[in-house]
C-alpha cells in the first residue's frame, strides 16, 4: 500500500485524512498516465485527503515486471525514493517493463542486485496477488479505478468528478 502526503506530492507515507481515495493503477495504462496529474492536483489542494495507490498490473507481463520493481523500491528505499520512482515511471512514454523499471531505479541510486532479489521475492508476489484479488472482489474491470468512500469510479474521469466524489464522501 502506498500513500501520498500533501507536503511533497509524490512522497508516499501514511497520512491522516478524513477521506481516502484509493487508486488501482497499472504503469502501462495510458489512462493512468493521464490521471496522474489529477491525483497530484487533488493532493496539492486538499490537506485532508489520503491517497492510497494499489498496483493492479493487468496489462500483461511487462506490467507485472514493472509493478514488482516498484514495490521492491518501496520496500528497500522507503517512501521518498518510491514516490520519485512512481512519478518517473508513470510519466514514461512507451511501455514500462522490468528492464526499464530497473534502469530507472538504478538512476535513483538503488543497487541492482538488491532490487532484483527483492523484486523476485515471495512478499512482492503476495502483494500483487492480494491487490488483484481485492480488485476482483470489488468488481473492478480496468485501470485506473478509484474508490472514494462507498463509490467506485472507473476510468480517467478528470479531477472535477473526483473532487465531487470526495466532497460527497465527506458529507
N, CA and C atoms as an extended XYZ file, in Angstrom:
513
Properties=species:S:1:pos:R:3:atomname:S:1:resname:S:1:resid:I:1 pbc="F F F"
N         0.843       -1.158        0.000 N   UNK     1
C         0.000        0.000        0.000 CA  UNK     1
C         0.899        1.235        0.000 C   UNK     1
N         0.595        2.199       -0.849 N   UNK     2
C         1.406        3.401       -0.962 CA  UNK     2
C         0.540        4.613       -0.650 C   UNK     2
N         1.143        5.585       -0.037 N   UNK     3
C         0.399        6.751        0.398 CA  UNK     3
C         1.033        8.021       -0.121 C   UNK     3
N         0.216        9.035       -0.368 N   UNK     4
C         0.705       10.351       -0.739 CA  UNK     4
C         0.608       11.267        0.464 C   UNK     4
N         1.481       12.208        0.519 N   UNK     5
C         1.424       13.258        1.519 CA  UNK     5
C         1.223       14.583        0.797 C   UNK     5
N         0.461       15.486        1.364 N   UNK     6
C         0.242       16.787        0.751 CA  UNK     6
C         1.546       17.579        0.679 C   UNK     6
N         2.398       17.445        1.672 N   UNK     7
C         3.602       18.264        1.752 CA  UNK     7
C         4.532       18.049        0.572 C   UNK     7
N         4.718       16.831        0.171 N   UNK     8
C         5.506       16.537       -1.020 CA  UNK     8
C         4.670       15.579       -1.853 C   UNK     8
N         4.134       16.088       -2.909 N   UNK     9
C         3.071       15.428       -3.645 CA  UNK     9
C         3.402       13.989       -4.022 C   UNK     9
N         4.604       13.695       -4.400 N   UNK    10
C         4.921       12.337       -4.821 CA  UNK    10
C         5.644       11.556       -3.734 C   UNK    10
N         5.584       12.037       -2.509 N   UNK    11
C         6.191       11.301       -1.395 CA  UNK    11
C         5.118       10.428       -0.765 C   UNK    11
N         5.376        9.155       -0.679 N   UNK    12
C         4.395        8.233       -0.130 CA  UNK    12
C         4.644        8.033        1.346 C   UNK    12
N         3.639        8.206        2.107 N   UNK    13
C         3.724        7.942        3.537 CA  UNK    13
C         2.318        7.855        4.080 C   UNK    13
N         2.206        7.345        5.279 N   UNK    14
C         0.888        7.274        5.898 CA  UNK    14
C         0.513        8.682        6.328 C   UNK    14
N        -0.641        9.108        5.906 N   UNK    15
C        -1.113       10.433        6.278 CA  UNK    15
C        -2.526       10.313        6.838 C   UNK    15
N        -2.821       11.166        7.758 N   UNK    16
C        -4.171       11.214        8.297 CA  UNK    16
C        -5.030       11.996        7.323 C   UNK    16
N        -6.241       11.603        7.195 N   UNK    17
C        -7.163       12.325        6.339 CA  UNK    17
C        -8.572       11.927        6.689 C   UNK    17
N        -9.498       12.805        6.380 N   UNK    18
C       -10.889       12.480        6.677 CA  UNK    18
C       -11.540       11.706        5.535 C   UNK    18
N       -10.892       11.660        4.376 N   UNK    19
C       -11.372       10.876        3.237 CA  UNK    19
C       -10.168       10.205        2.587 C   UNK    19
N       -10.372        8.960        2.162 N   UNK    20
C        -9.324        8.227        1.463 CA  UNK    20
C        -9.752        7.986        0.026 C   UNK    20
N        -8.844        8.284       -0.883 N   UNK    21
C        -9.008        7.986       -2.309 CA  UNK    21
C        -8.047        6.850       -2.621 C   UNK    21
N        -8.562        5.713       -3.041 N   UNK    22
C        -7.741        4.576       -3.418 CA  UNK    22
C        -7.706        4.524       -4.939 C   UNK    22
N        -6.492        4.417       -5.504 N   UNK    23
C        -6.365        4.272       -6.948 CA  UNK    23
C        -5.692        2.946       -7.261 C   UNK    23
N        -6.372        2.114       -8.049 N   UNK    24
C        -5.783        0.910       -8.616 CA  UNK    24
C        -5.218        1.332       -9.967 C   UNK    24
N        -3.910        1.109      -10.173 N   UNK    25
C        -3.254        1.611      -11.382 CA  UNK    25
C        -2.345        0.554      -11.985 C   UNK    25
N        -2.002        0.774      -13.243 N   UNK    26
C        -1.041       -0.043      -13.973 CA  UNK    26
C        -0.062        0.928      -14.618 C   UNK    26
N         1.236        0.698      -14.455 N   UNK    27
C         2.236        1.599      -15.020 CA  UNK    27
C         2.133        1.722      -16.541 C   UNK    27
N         1.492        0.771      -17.215 N   UNK    28
C         1.360        0.817      -18.671 CA  UNK    28
C         0.003        1.306      -19.150 C   UNK    28
N        -0.809        1.753      -18.252 N   UNK    29
C        -2.140        2.239      -18.605 CA  UNK    29
C        -2.060        3.705      -19.028 C   UNK    29
N        -2.419        3.958      -20.281 N   UNK    30
C        -2.388        5.335      -20.788 CA  UNK    30
C        -3.343        6.232      -20.003 C   UNK    30
N        -4.457        5.687      -19.575 N   UNK    31
C        -5.416        6.473      -18.802 CA  UNK    31
C        -4.864        6.789      -17.409 C   UNK    31
N        -4.126        5.849      -16.830 N   UNK    32
C        -3.476        6.103      -15.529 CA  UNK    32
C        -2.440        7.208      -15.662 C   UNK    32
N        -1.710        7.182      -16.765 N   UNK    33
C        -0.704        8.218      -17.006 CA  UNK    33
C        -1.374        9.593      -17.110 C   UNK    33
N        -2.525        9.645      -17.759 N   UNK    34
C        -3.233       10.923      -17.891 CA  UNK    34
C        -3.925       11.332      -16.597 C   UNK    34
N        -4.278       10.360      -15.761 N   UNK    35
C        -4.945       10.662      -14.486 CA  UNK    35
C        -3.954       11.068      -13.395 C   UNK    35
N        -2.681       10.730      -13.559 N   UNK    36
C        -1.683       11.030      -12.512 CA  UNK    36
C        -1.649       12.513      -12.135 C   UNK    36
N        -1.664       13.443      -13.104 N   UNK    37
C        -1.683       14.860      -12.712 CA  UNK    37
C        -2.957       15.254      -11.953 C   UNK    37
N        -4.073       14.571      -12.227 N   UNK    38
C        -5.308       14.850      -11.484 CA  UNK    38
C        -5.153       14.457      -10.023 C   UNK    38
N        -4.573       13.290       -9.786 N   UNK    39
C        -4.349       12.843       -8.417 CA  UNK    39
C        -3.380       13.784       -7.720 C   UNK    39
N        -2.348       14.185       -8.440 N   UNK    40
C        -1.372       15.126       -7.882 CA  UNK    40
C        -2.049       16.449       -7.513 C   UNK    40
N        -2.930       16.923       -8.365 N   UNK    41
C        -3.648       18.178       -8.090 CA  UNK    41
C        -4.550       18.047       -6.864 C   UNK    41
N        -5.193       16.905       -6.721 N   UNK    42
C        -6.048       16.685       -5.551 CA  UNK    42
C        -5.238       16.716       -4.265 C   UNK    42
N        -4.101       16.052       -4.281 N   UNK    43
C        -3.239       16.022       -3.096 CA  UNK    43
C        -2.755       17.429       -2.754 C   UNK    43
N        -2.384       18.176       -3.785 N   UNK    44
C        -1.861       19.534       -3.563 CA  UNK    44
C        -2.921       20.477       -3.010 C   UNK    44
N        -4.171       20.256       -3.376 N   UNK    45
C        -5.219       21.201       -3.000 CA  UNK    45
C        -6.033       20.776       -1.780 C   UNK    45
N        -5.827       19.557       -1.291 N   UNK    46
C        -6.680       19.045       -0.225 CA  UNK    46
C        -5.839       18.422        0.893 C   UNK    46
N        -5.575       19.189        1.949 N   UNK    47
C        -4.728       18.682        3.036 CA  UNK    47
C        -5.361       17.548        3.835 C   UNK    47
N        -6.659       17.321        3.671 N   UNK    48
C        -7.347       16.275        4.425 CA  UNK    48
C        -7.627       15.034        3.592 C   UNK    48
N        -6.979       14.928        2.440 N   UNK    49
C        -7.166       13.774        1.567 CA  UNK    49
C        -6.013       12.801        1.746 C   UNK    49
N        -6.335       11.564        1.911 N   UNK    50
C        -5.357       10.479        1.971 CA  UNK    50
C        -5.497        9.692        0.673 C   UNK    50
N        -4.399        9.484       -0.038 N   UNK    51
C        -4.422        8.739       -1.295 CA  UNK    51
C        -3.624        7.461       -1.112 C   UNK    51
N        -4.227        6.345       -1.482 N   UNK    52
C        -3.600        5.030       -1.407 CA  UNK    52
C        -3.489        4.502       -2.831 C   UNK    52
N        -2.266        4.150       -3.236 N   UNK    53
C        -2.033        3.583       -4.555 CA  UNK    53
C        -1.910        2.071       -4.446 C   UNK    53
N        -2.624        1.367       -5.320 N   UNK    54
C        -2.577       -0.091       -5.354 CA  UNK    54
C        -2.110       -0.529       -6.734 C   UNK    54
N        -0.991       -1.227       -6.797 N   UNK    55
C        -0.527       -1.788       -8.058 CA  UNK    55
C        -1.548       -2.813       -8.529 C   UNK    55
N        -1.999       -2.650       -9.768 N   UNK    56
C        -3.017       -3.515      -10.377 CA  UNK    56
C        -2.539       -3.812      -11.800 C   UNK    56
N        -1.477       -4.621      -11.920 N   UNK    57
C        -0.835       -4.838      -13.216 CA  UNK    57
C        -1.616       -5.813      -14.098 C   UNK    57
N        -2.536       -5.281      -14.872 N   UNK    58
C        -3.441       -6.128      -15.666 CA  UNK    58
C        -3.144       -6.090      -17.157 C   UNK    58
N        -2.152       -5.317      -17.552 N   UNK    59
C        -1.906       -5.146      -18.987 CA  UNK    59
C        -0.718       -5.978      -19.475 C   UNK    59
N        -0.559       -7.155      -18.913 N   UNK    60
C         0.454       -8.070      -19.401 CA  UNK    60
C         1.644       -8.234      -18.488 C   UNK    60
N         2.539       -9.110      -18.920 N   UNK    61
C         3.712       -9.458      -18.123 CA  UNK    61
C         4.620       -8.254      -17.887 C   UNK    61
N         4.710       -7.356      -18.855 N   UNK    62
C         5.541       -6.163      -18.661 CA  UNK    62
C         5.033       -5.336      -17.489 C   UNK    62
N         3.728       -5.243      -17.353 N   UNK    63
C         3.137       -4.501      -16.239 CA  UNK    63
C         3.448       -5.170      -14.908 C   UNK    63
N         3.400       -6.501      -14.881 N   UNK    64
C         3.727       -7.234      -13.659 CA  UNK    64
C         5.185       -6.981      -13.285 C   UNK    64
N         6.083       -7.046      -14.268 N   UNK    65
C         7.505       -6.795      -14.011 CA  UNK    65
C         7.722       -5.398      -13.430 C   UNK    65
N         7.096       -4.392      -14.029 N   UNK    66
C         7.252       -3.016      -13.558 CA  UNK    66
C         6.697       -2.857      -12.145 C   UNK    66
N         5.551       -3.472      -11.880 N   UNK    67
C         4.952       -3.393      -10.548 CA  UNK    67
C         5.865       -4.034       -9.504 C   UNK    67
N         6.461       -5.163       -9.842 N   UNK    68
C         7.370       -5.830       -8.899 CA  UNK    68
C         8.549       -4.924       -8.548 C   UNK    68
N         9.110       -4.273       -9.544 N   UNK    69
C        10.238       -3.379       -9.275 CA  UNK    69
C         9.772       -2.197       -8.422 C   UNK    69
N         8.619       -1.623       -8.757 N   UNK    70
C         8.099       -0.505       -7.973 CA  UNK    70
C         7.870       -0.866       -6.521 C   UNK    70
N         7.296       -2.031       -6.281 N   UNK    71
C         7.073       -2.466       -4.908 CA  UNK    71
C         8.391       -2.755       -4.192 C   UNK    71
N         9.354       -3.292       -4.913 N   UNK    72
C        10.669       -3.549       -4.320 CA  UNK    72
C        11.367       -2.244       -3.944 C   UNK    72
N        11.241       -1.234       -4.804 N   UNK    73
C        11.811        0.078       -4.490 CA  UNK    73
C        11.222        0.593       -3.185 C   UNK    73
N         9.924        0.493       -3.034 N   UNK    74
C         9.258        0.967       -1.818 CA  UNK    74
C         9.772        0.225       -0.593 C   UNK    74
N         9.887       -1.085       -0.702 N   UNK    75
C        10.326       -1.884        0.451 CA  UNK    75
C        11.782       -1.603        0.812 C   UNK    75
N        12.632       -1.409       -0.173 N   UNK    76
C        14.063       -1.212        0.096 CA  UNK    76
C        14.422        0.220        0.459 C   UNK    76
N        13.770        1.183       -0.192 N   UNK    77
C        14.230        2.565       -0.102 CA  UNK    77
C        13.291        3.494        0.649 C   UNK    77
N        12.082        3.053        0.898 N   UNK    78
C        11.160        3.897        1.633 CA  UNK    78
C        10.346        4.827        0.747 C   UNK    78
N         9.576        5.657        1.416 N   UNK    79
C         8.558        6.462        0.762 CA  UNK    79
C         9.095        7.527       -0.186 C   UNK    79
N        10.131        8.210        0.190 N   UNK    80
C        10.615        9.324       -0.634 CA  UNK    80
C        11.114        8.835       -1.986 C   UNK    80
N        11.977        7.843       -1.976 N   UNK    81
C        12.523        7.319       -3.226 CA  UNK    81
C        11.423        6.627       -4.024 C   UNK    81
N        10.548        5.889       -3.354 N   UNK    82
C         9.449        5.213       -4.049 CA  UNK    82
C         8.532        6.212       -4.737 C   UNK    82
N         8.310        7.333       -4.100 N   UNK    83
C         7.474        8.364       -4.710 CA  UNK    83
C         8.087        8.923       -5.974 C   UNK    83
N         9.373        9.189       -5.926 N   UNK    84
C        10.068        9.693       -7.109 CA  UNK    84
C        10.083        8.645       -8.214 C   UNK    84
N        10.304        7.398       -7.842 N   UNK    85
C        10.282        6.308       -8.812 CA  UNK    85
C         8.914        6.232       -9.496 C   UNK    85
N         7.858        6.255       -8.699 N   UNK    86
C         6.499        6.171       -9.253 CA  UNK    86
C         6.234        7.324      -10.219 C   UNK    86
N         6.563        8.506       -9.795 N   UNK    87
C         6.340        9.690      -10.630 CA  UNK    87
C         7.037        9.545      -11.977 C   UNK    87
N         8.284        9.097      -11.941 N   UNK    88
C         9.045        8.959      -13.193 CA  UNK    88
C         8.527        7.819      -14.062 C   UNK    88
N         8.219        6.674      -13.445 N   UNK    89
C         7.796        5.527      -14.249 CA  UNK    89
C         6.412        5.737      -14.843 C   UNK    89
N         5.500        6.310      -14.094 N   UNK    90
C         4.161        6.561      -14.632 CA  UNK    90
C         4.220        7.627      -15.732 C   UNK    90
N         5.258        8.460      -15.689 N   UNK    91
C         5.415        9.516      -16.683 CA  UNK    91
C         6.160        9.098      -17.943 C   UNK    91
N         6.702        7.881      -17.967 N   UNK    92
C         7.429        7.420      -19.145 CA  UNK    92
C         6.517        7.269      -20.355 C   UNK    92
N         7.047        7.614      -21.504 N   UNK    93
C         6.336        7.316      -22.749 CA  UNK    93
C         6.686        5.900      -23.144 C   UNK    93
N         5.761        5.220      -23.744 N   UNK    94
C         6.003        3.848      -24.150 CA  UNK    94
C         5.746        2.879      -23.008 C   UNK    94
N         6.059        1.619      -23.259 N   UNK    95
C         5.795        0.543      -22.307 CA  UNK    95
C         6.831        0.506      -21.186 C   UNK    95
N         6.344        0.306      -19.991 N   UNK    96
C         7.211        0.072      -18.839 CA  UNK    96
C         7.315       -1.441      -18.657 C   UNK    96
N         8.514       -1.910      -18.445 N   UNK    97
C         8.733       -3.325      -18.160 CA  UNK    97
C         9.791       -3.423      -17.072 C   UNK    97
N        10.181       -4.642      -16.760 N   UNK    98
C        11.166       -4.823      -15.706 CA  UNK    98
C        12.485       -4.142      -16.006 C   UNK    98
N        12.930       -4.223      -17.248 N   UNK    99
C        14.209       -3.622      -17.628 CA  UNK    99
C        14.177       -2.116      -17.472 C   UNK    99
N        13.145       -1.477      -18.007 N   UNK   100
C        13.044       -0.014      -17.898 CA  UNK   100
C        12.889        0.417      -16.442 C   UNK   100
N        12.120       -0.341      -15.678 N   UNK   101
C        11.934       -0.017      -14.266 CA  UNK   101
C        13.255       -0.156      -13.504 C   UNK   101
N        14.006       -1.204      -13.807 N   UNK   102
C        15.316       -1.394      -13.159 CA  UNK   102
C        16.274       -0.266      -13.523 C   UNK   102
N        16.302        0.117      -14.794 N   UNK   103
C        17.171        1.215      -15.220 CA  UNK   103
C        16.831        2.494      -14.473 C   UNK   103
N        15.545        2.770      -14.351 N   UNK   104
C        15.107        3.964      -13.633 CA  UNK   104
C        15.522        3.883      -12.164 C   UNK   104
N        15.345        2.728      -11.563 N   UNK   105
C        15.733        2.550      -10.162 CA  UNK   105
C        17.236        2.762       -9.984 C   UNK   105
N        18.018        2.259      -10.919 N   UNK   106
C        19.465        2.446      -10.845 CA  UNK   106
C        19.837        3.923      -10.979 C   UNK   106
N        19.100        4.662      -11.818 N   UNK   107
C        19.325        6.107      -11.925 CA  UNK   107
C        19.101        6.800      -10.584 C   UNK   107
N        18.227        6.233       -9.774 N   UNK   108
C        17.942        6.787       -8.449 CA  UNK   108
C        18.928        6.274       -7.402 C   UNK   108
N        19.928        5.502       -7.838 N   UNK   109
C        20.975        5.056       -6.938 CA  UNK   109
C        20.699        3.762       -6.201 C   UNK   109
N        19.755        2.982       -6.667 N   UNK   110
C        19.401        1.739       -5.993 CA  UNK   110
C        20.256        0.601       -6.551 C   UNK   110
N        20.807       -0.190       -5.666 N   UNK   111
C        21.646       -1.313       -6.050 CA  UNK   111
C        20.846       -2.343       -6.838 C   UNK   111
N        21.334       -2.678       -8.023 N   UNK   112
C        20.634       -3.576       -8.943 CA  UNK   112
C        20.399       -4.949       -8.316 C   UNK   112
N        21.419       -5.527       -7.731 N   UNK   113
C        21.297       -6.882       -7.183 CA  UNK   113
C        20.290       -6.947       -6.043 C   UNK   113
N        20.368       -6.001       -5.117 N   UNK   114
C        19.401       -5.967       -4.000 CA  UNK   114
C        17.977       -5.816       -4.521 C   UNK   114
N        17.819       -4.931       -5.508 N   UNK   115
C        16.495       -4.687       -6.065 CA  UNK   115
C        15.960       -5.922       -6.785 C   UNK   115
N        16.809       -6.561       -7.554 N   UNK   116
C        16.397       -7.763       -8.277 CA  UNK   116
C        15.977       -8.874       -7.304 C   UNK   116
N        16.740       -9.034       -6.245 N   UNK   117
C        16.416      -10.044       -5.232 CA  UNK   117
C        15.075       -9.738       -4.580 C   UNK   117
N        14.875       -8.492       -4.193 N   UNK   118
C        13.618       -8.094       -3.541 CA  UNK   118
C        12.432       -8.237       -4.495 C   UNK   118
N        12.603       -7.796       -5.742 N   UNK   119
C        11.509       -7.828       -6.716 CA  UNK   119
C        11.065       -9.250       -7.039 C   UNK   119
N        11.969      -10.198       -6.916 N   UNK   120
C        11.628      -11.582       -7.249 CA  UNK   120
C        11.169      -12.377       -6.027 C   UNK   120
N        11.034      -11.704       -4.908 N   UNK   121
C        10.662      -12.381       -3.669 CA  UNK   121
C         9.185      -12.696       -3.558 C   UNK   121
N         8.898      -13.627       -2.686 N   UNK   122
C         7.522      -14.078       -2.439 CA  UNK   122
C         6.639      -12.955       -1.886 C   UNK   122
N         7.206      -12.071       -1.056 N   UNK   123
C         6.411      -10.982       -0.472 CA  UNK   123
C         5.831      -10.078       -1.552 C   UNK   123
N         6.611       -9.793       -2.574 N   UNK   124
C         6.144       -8.918       -3.655 CA  UNK   124
C         5.026       -9.612       -4.431 C   UNK   124
N         5.202      -10.893       -4.709 N   UNK   125
C         4.156      -11.648       -5.407 CA  UNK   125
C         2.869      -11.674       -4.594 C   UNK   125
N         3.000      -11.781       -3.283 N   UNK   126
C         1.828      -11.803       -2.403 CA  UNK   126
C         1.081      -10.472       -2.449 C   UNK   126
N         1.818       -9.367       -2.448 N   UNK   127
C         1.178       -8.045       -2.523 CA  UNK   127
C         0.384       -7.918       -3.814 C   UNK   127
N         0.978       -8.301       -4.921 N   UNK   128
C         0.289       -8.195       -6.208 CA  UNK   128
C        -0.928       -9.110       -6.241 C   UNK   128
N        -0.778      -10.342       -5.775 N   UNK   129
C        -1.906      -11.274       -5.753 CA  UNK   129
C        -3.043      -10.750       -4.883 C   UNK   129
N        -2.691      -10.158       -3.750 N   UNK   130
C        -3.697       -9.595       -2.850 CA  UNK   130
C        -4.431       -8.438       -3.518 C   UNK   130
N        -3.694       -7.572       -4.213 N   UNK   131
C        -4.323       -6.452       -4.917 CA  UNK   131
C        -5.247       -6.944       -6.023 C   UNK   131
N        -4.804       -7.949       -6.774 N   UNK   132
C        -5.637       -8.498       -7.847 CA  UNK   132
C        -6.911       -9.129       -7.286 C   UNK   132
N        -6.789       -9.854       -6.185 N   UNK   133
C        -7.961      -10.479       -5.561 CA  UNK   133
C        -8.930       -9.426       -5.032 C   UNK   133
N        -8.398       -8.383       -4.424 N   UNK   134
C        -9.246       -7.302       -3.926 CA  UNK   134
C        -9.988       -6.629       -5.079 C   UNK   134
N        -9.279       -6.347       -6.149 N   UNK   135
C        -9.917       -5.723       -7.320 CA  UNK   135
C       -11.026       -6.610       -7.866 C   UNK   135
N       -10.784       -7.901       -7.890 N   UNK   136
C       -11.815       -8.828       -8.380 CA  UNK   136
C       -13.031       -8.800       -7.465 C   UNK   136
N       -12.804       -8.823       -6.153 N   UNK   137
C       -13.930       -8.777       -5.207 CA  UNK   137
C       -14.734       -7.488       -5.353 C   UNK   137
N       -14.039       -6.405       -5.711 N   UNK   138
C       -14.720       -5.120       -5.884 CA  UNK   138
C       -15.381       -5.002       -7.261 C   UNK   138
N       -15.077       -5.926       -8.150 N   UNK   139
C       -15.655       -5.891       -9.493 CA  UNK   139
C       -14.972       -4.905      -10.423 C   UNK   139
N       -13.724       -4.571      -10.147 N   UNK   140
C       -13.009       -3.617      -10.992 CA  UNK   140
C       -12.647       -4.289      -12.312 C   UNK   140
N       -12.836       -3.550      -13.388 N   UNK   141
C       -12.603       -4.122      -14.714 CA  UNK   141
C       -11.461       -3.462      -15.465 C   UNK   141
N       -10.888       -2.417      -14.930 N   UNK   142
C        -9.802       -1.746      -15.633 CA  UNK   142
C        -9.115       -0.732      -14.755 C   UNK   142
N        -8.163       -0.040      -15.377 N   UNK   143
C        -7.404        0.989      -14.687 CA  UNK   143
C        -7.510        2.293      -15.451 C   UNK   143
N        -7.430        3.418      -14.757 N   UNK   144
C        -7.441        3.498      -13.306 CA  UNK   144
C        -8.837        3.239      -12.765 C   UNK   144
N        -8.886        2.734      -11.575 N   UNK   145
C       -10.129        2.588      -10.826 CA  UNK   145
C        -9.915        3.261       -9.485 C   UNK   145
N       -10.875        4.076       -9.119 N   UNK   146
C       -10.791        4.840       -7.876 CA  UNK   146
C       -11.897        4.402       -6.936 C   UNK   146
N       -11.593        4.409       -5.662 N   UNK   147
C       -12.596        4.169       -4.632 CA  UNK   147
C       -12.546        5.353       -3.684 C   UNK   147
N       -13.688        5.970       -3.506 N   UNK   148
C       -13.820        7.100       -2.588 CA  UNK   148
C       -15.055        6.815       -1.745 C   UNK   148
N       -14.854        6.645       -0.455 N   UNK   149
C       -15.981        6.287        0.395 CA  UNK   149
C       -16.568        4.971       -0.087 C   UNK   149
N       -17.857        4.975       -0.389 N   UNK   150
C       -18.538        3.778       -0.885 CA  UNK   150
C       -18.644        3.757       -2.411 C   UNK   150
N       -18.039        4.721       -3.069 N   UNK   151
C       -18.165        4.839       -4.524 CA  UNK   151
C       -16.970        4.248       -5.248 C   UNK   151
N       -17.252        3.550       -6.339 N   UNK   152
C       -16.223        3.055       -7.242 CA  UNK   152
C       -16.343        3.857       -8.528 C   UNK   152
N       -15.234        4.420       -8.949 N   UNK   153
C       -15.194        5.257      -10.158 CA  UNK   153
C       -14.135        4.661      -11.073 C   UNK   153
N       -14.568        4.188      -12.225 N   UNK   154
C       -13.620        3.560      -13.137 CA  UNK   154
C       -13.295        4.498      -14.282 C   UNK   154
N       -12.022        4.532      -14.644 N   UNK   155
C       -11.558        5.292      -15.794 CA  UNK   155
C       -10.945        6.621      -15.414 C   UNK   155
N       -10.362        7.227      -16.413 N   UNK   156
C        -9.791        8.563      -16.260 CA  UNK   156
C       -10.952        9.544      -16.383 C   UNK   156
N       -11.446        9.995      -15.243 N   UNK   157
C       -12.689       10.755      -15.214 CA  UNK   157
C       -12.475       12.254      -15.009 C   UNK   157
N       -11.256       12.647      -14.721 N   UNK   158
C       -10.978       14.063      -14.514 CA  UNK   158
C       -11.036       14.453      -13.055 C   UNK   158
N       -10.361       15.524      -12.772 N   UNK   159
C       -10.204       15.973      -11.393 CA  UNK   159
C       -11.528       16.437      -10.787 C   UNK   159
N       -12.393       17.025      -11.571 N   UNK   160
C       -13.645       17.558      -11.010 CA  UNK   160
C       -14.575       16.455      -10.510 C   UNK   160
N       -14.702       15.378      -11.258 N   UNK   161
C       -15.541       14.269      -10.801 CA  UNK   161
C       -14.967       13.649       -9.530 C   UNK   161
N       -13.653       13.541       -9.467 N   UNK   162
C       -13.036       13.015       -8.251 CA  UNK   162
C       -13.267       13.960       -7.071 C   UNK   162
N       -13.180       15.259       -7.318 N   UNK   163
C       -13.462       16.233       -6.241 CA  UNK   163
C       -14.899       16.092       -5.744 C   UNK   163
N       -15.823       15.910       -6.662 N   UNK   164
C       -17.234       15.730       -6.266 CA  UNK   164
C       -17.412       14.484       -5.420 C   UNK   164
N       -16.745       13.404       -5.798 N   UNK   165
C       -16.838       12.165       -5.024 CA  UNK   165
C       -16.242       12.343       -3.631 C   UNK   165
N       -15.147       13.072       -3.545 N   UNK   166
C       -14.510       13.339       -2.254 CA  UNK   166
C       -15.437       14.182       -1.376 C   UNK   166
N       -16.040       15.191       -1.993 N   UNK   167
C       -16.979       16.042       -1.246 CA  UNK   167
C       -18.166       15.235       -0.748 C   UNK   167
N       -18.696       14.360       -1.598 N   UNK   168
C       -19.831       13.520       -1.191 CA  UNK   168
C       -19.441       12.573       -0.057 C   UNK   168
N       -18.231       12.056       -0.095 N   UNK   169
C       -17.776       11.150        0.973 CA  UNK   169
C       -17.647       11.878        2.301 C   UNK   169
N       -17.343       13.141        2.234 N   UNK   170
C       -17.211       13.922        3.473 CA  UNK   170
C       -18.587       14.211        4.099 C   UNK   170
N       -19.613       14.181        3.303 N   UNK   171
C       -20.942       14.505        3.819 CA  UNK   171
C       -21.599       13.278        4.287 C   UNK   171
